[in-house]
Amino acid sequence: MKACNLLLILIFGFTLVFPIPTHAETIHVPADHETIQVAINAAENGDSVLVAPGEYVENINFSGKLISVIGNPGNPSEVIINGNENGSVVLFTTGEGEEAVLNGFTITGGNGDVFERGDNFGGGILIFESSPIIKNSICQRNVMQDLGRSEGGGIAIVRGSAVIEHCIVRGNIAGDGGGIAVIWGSSARLLNVEILNNEARSGESSDGGGINITGEGSSVELTNCRVSGNFAGWGAGISFRYGASGVINNCEISNHDAYYGSAVFALQCLLEMSNVTISNNIVSDRLEDIGVLQLSDGALMMTNSIMLNPGEIEITGLYGNLGGQEIDIAYSSIEGGQGGFGDEFAEILWGNGCIDEDPLFADPENGVYNLTPDSPCIDTGNPNDDFDPDGTRADMGAYYFHQQDIQIEQDILDFGHLDCGLQDSLELRIQNVGIVPLSIISQTITQNEPAFLQGLGRGEVVIEPESVHSSWIIFIPTDLVPFEGILEIESDDPDEPVVQVILRGEAELTINSDVSDIPGRFAITEIYPNPFNTKTRVTYSLGYPSKVSAQIFDLSGRVIESLVNEIQPAGQHLITWNSRDAVSGVYLLRMESSDFSDVRKVVLVR
C-alpha cells in the first residue's frame, strides 16, 4: 500500500515539474464561435483562430494570448474586421510577443484608443509594450478621433516593437503618422510594405504622412518598401525626430507634397539609405531653399541611390542651412550633382561613383521607376556591395534592372529576298553578361521548309563571362515562297534557359522582261541543291515559246513524277521536285521541248 501511494506521489510530482504537453488547436469562426473576439477568449497559447471570409463588425484584443489569428493571407480583402469607429480595431496591449500573429485581414473603420495624457493612438492597430507580427494584411481608411493629438492612423507602435511584412497601409488619417507611428522608444521592421496616400492632418507642423518615427531609441528598418502619395506638413513620406534612426534599403519614396522635406524630414537623427529611389516629390508654398530631403543636426549616409525631383532642391538643412550635418553620398545619381544641395557651407563628402544623369526611368509620369536598358544607373553601384540577384554589379535605385546571363543581340534574323538557288548567311551574336561561364547546351532550328541551315558556331559551346560567341545561320531558298523558322538556343542560364530567335527569308526569281535578255535557246541552267534531302529546284531557259515536259525517272526507267507538261513563253523558268515518298538513290531528270532534250542526274539523300 505504501509503495502504491509512493508511486502516485511520484507521478503527481512529475506532472507538476514536467507538464504533459497539449496539442495546439484550430478554432473556426464562425463555425465554432460567432465572433473573432469570443474565439480569441477561448484560445490557449499556441492555438490558431481561423476566420472565414466575410465582414466582422467588432474590435478585437489579443489579451496577452500568443496565438495566430488568420484570415485569408492570399486575399486579405475577403476577410474584413470593421471597427465601426469604436476605437482601435486590433489591440496588442498586454505584452504579446512575436508568437502573436495577425495574418490575412483588411483592418478598417478604426478611430484609435485614447491613451496616456489623453493622446489618441492606433486607428487600425495599436501595439503598446508588445511585439507582435502583422503580415499579409491591408490597413485602410482608419481616421483618428482627435486629429490634434493623435498618432498612427493605420498602425501605432508605442513602447513596443513589431514586424510588419507583405502589407498595405493606405488611406489612413491621423494628426501625425498618418500611416504608421513608431514612437516613445519603439522599433519596427517593415518588409515588402506599401504605405500609400495616408495623411497627417494636425496642421502645418504635422509630421510623417506615411511614417512618423519620434523619440530617443525609436527606429525603423524598411526593406523593399514603397512609400508614395502621402501628405504632411513635415516629411510627407517619412519623418524622423529627436534621436530616432532609420535604415532604408531597396525602397521607393515618391510623389509627396509637403512644406518641409516632402520625401524625408530628419531632426537630430541618423539615416542610412541604400538603393533608394526618391523621385517626383515637391515642396509646396516653401520658404527659399527647402529640399525634398531635409536634415537638421544629424547624419545621412547614402549609397547606390537615385534622387530625381525636377525643379526641386534635393537635400537641405533646416531652413536651407546644412551647417553641422554629416552627409556622405557615394555611387548615387543626384539631380544637379553637388549643386543639388542647398547650402554651400555644408560639409558634404561627395564620394566615388556619384553622377548627375537622367536615370531613364520606364514611366515616371505614371509612377514606374524601373530602369530601362540604356540607364546610366545600371551596373554603376558600389562594386564592393553584394551583386544584384542576376549576378551583375549593383545598380542604383530601388529596382535593379534584371539582366539574363545570355543576351542575344537580335531576336529576328531577316535575310530579306534572295534568288532561288543562291545562299546567304548572317551572324548571330550570343553574349554572356554573367560572372560565370555560360554553357550552350543545344542550338536547334525548327521550320516547315528546309531553307535554314546552321553553319559555324553551331551546337554545344561554353561562353566565358563578358564574352561573345558567333553562330552563323545559312539561308538557301528552294521555292518561290516566304520562309520562316525558329532557332531555339538552350543554355544553363537559370533565368532564361531557352531563348528563341525568329528566322525569316523569301525566295524570288529575278527575270528581266527586256527582249534582249530572252535566252536564244533551251537550256537547263541549274539544279540545286544536288544532292538534296527533300526538295530540289530546276531553273531553265527558253529562247522562244515552246511546249515543255519534265519527268523524273528511276534507274529502271519507271516514271516517278511529271513536273511540267505545257506550252511556256520564252524566258527563264523554275520548277521544283518535292521528292515526297521517294527513297534515297539516283534519279534521272528528262526535259524536252520541240527541238531540244536533256537528261540530268539528281541524287536524293534521306
Secondary structure, 3 states (H helix, E strand, C coil): CHHHHHHHHHHHHHHHHCCCCCCCCEEEECCCCCCHHHHHHHCCCCCEEEECCEEEECCEECCCCCCEEECCCCCHHHEEEECCCCCCCEEECCCCCCCCEEECCEEECCCCEECHHHCEECCCEEEECCCCEEECCEEECCECCCCCCEECCCEEEECCEEEEEEEEEECCEECECCCEEEECCCEEEEEEEEEECCEECCCCCCECCCEEEECCCCEEEEECCEEECCECCECCCEEEECCCEEEEEEEEEECCEECECCCEEEECCEEEEEEEEEECCEECCCCCCCEEEEEECCEEEEECCEEECCCCEEEEEECCECCCCEEEEECCEECCHHHHECCCCCCEEECCCCECCCCCEEEHHHCEEEECCCCCCCCCCCCCCCCCCCCCCCCCCCCCCCCCCEEECCCEEEEEEEECCCCEEEEEEEEECCCCCEEEEEEEEEECCCCEEECCCCCCEEECCCEEEEEEEEECCCCCCEEEEEEEEEECCCCCCEEEEEEEEEEECCCCCCHHHCCCCCEEEEEECCCECCEEEEEEEECCCEEEEEEEECCCCCEEEEEEEEEECCEEEEEEEECCCCCCEEEEEEEEECCEEEEEEEEECC
